């Protein structure tokens, strides 16, 4: 894997502000990607699903976020 100081073109085209969906305490894994990690889905350019812990988290728990994101994308 080569080191990149800037996000890849595919990520850059999404925007810079993301709502990170990750295991608790793993936010640091997204550092250095050139993204702004947010906590408000209405201010995010995209959702970044990085990791899930199936024993403690479920996709159904993220349902409100995912449904709202889908509706926003269809506007």
C-alpha positions in Angstrom: 0.0 0.0 0.0 1.4 3.4 -1.0 1.1 6.3 1.4 -1.0 9.2 0.1 -1.1 12.6 1.7 -4.4 13.5 0.0 -7.6 11.5 -0.3 -8.0 9.5 -3.4 -9.9 11.1 -6.3 -12.9 8.9 -5.6 -13.1 10.0 -1.9 -12.4 13.6 -2.8 -15.4 13.6 -5.2 -17.7 12.7 -2.3 -16.8 15.8 -0.3 -14.7 16.3 2.8 -17.3 16.2 5.6 -18.4 12.7 6.6 -20.5 11.1 9.3 -18.3 8.2 10.6 -20.1 5.0 11.5 -17.5 3.0 13.4 -16.9 0.9 16.5 -16.6 3.0 19.7 -13.0 4.2 20.1 -11.9 3.5 16.5 -12.4 7.1 15.3 -8.6 7.5 15.2 -8.4 5.0 12.3 -9.9 7.6 10.0 -7.2 10.2 10.9 -4.9 11.2 8.1 -7.5 10.6 5.3 -8.1 14.4 4.9 -11.7 14.2 6.0 -13.6 16.2 8.5 -15.4 13.8 10.8 -18.8 15.2 11.9 -21.5 14.2 14.3 -24.4 15.8 12.5 -25.8 13.8 9.6 -27.4 16.8 8.0 -24.0 18.5 7.7 -22.2 15.5 6.2 -21.4 15.1 2.5 -21.4 11.3 2.9 -21.6 8.5 5.4 -18.4 6.6 6.0 -19.0 3.1 7.3 -15.7 2.0 8.6 -16.4 -0.8 11.0 -19.2 -2.5 12.9 -19.1 -4.7 15.9 -21.9 -7.2 15.3 -22.0 -8.2 19.0 -22.7 -4.7 20.2 -23.9 -2.8 17.2 -26.4 -3.6 14.5 -27.3 -2.1 11.2 -30.8 -1.7 12.4 -29.5 0.7 15.1 -28.3 2.9 12.3 -31.6 2.7 10.4 -32.7 6.3 11.1 -29.4 7.7 9.9 -29.4 5.5 6.8 -33.0 6.3 5.9 -32.4 10.0 6.3 -29.3 9.8 4.1 -31.2 7.9 1.4 -34.0 10.6 1.4 -31.4 13.4 1.2 -29.6 11.7 -1.7 -32.9 11.4 -3.6 -33.8 15.1 -3.4 
